[in-house]
Amino acid sequence: MFIVSNFIRALAYILDMVLKLYFWIIIIRAIISWVNPDPYNPIVRFLYQVTEPVLRPIRRIIPPIGGIDLSPMVVILVIYFLQIFLVPTLLQIAYSLR
């Protein structure tokens, strides 16, 4: 059982790292959106390609209010929820299997 426990623990740590990385990508995307970025810049294109599939469905539910896009804030809240709920839950499952 220790193999499954170690696998779940590693999965929890990787998920935590991915969520932290995506958090910063969302922050950078929001900051870049305040200026008029060059759409042909490879960094800007990467940020839009990585974040748009997550932000677009949220924009359909919550449209921009007064020109302010709230979708990055919603994604950040979801990321925090996953870090507070899902990662510790996976770690507790892993430790209970030992």
Secondary structure as GFF3:
##gff-version 3
##sequence-region A 1 98
A	DSSP	alpha_helix	2	34	.	.	.	ID=ss1
A	DSSP	alpha_helix	42	61	.	.	.	ID=ss2
A	DSSP	alpha_helix	71	81	.	.	.	ID=ss3
A	DSSP	pi_helix	82	86	.	.	.	ID=ss4
A	DSSP	alpha_helix	87	96	.	.	.	ID=ss5
###
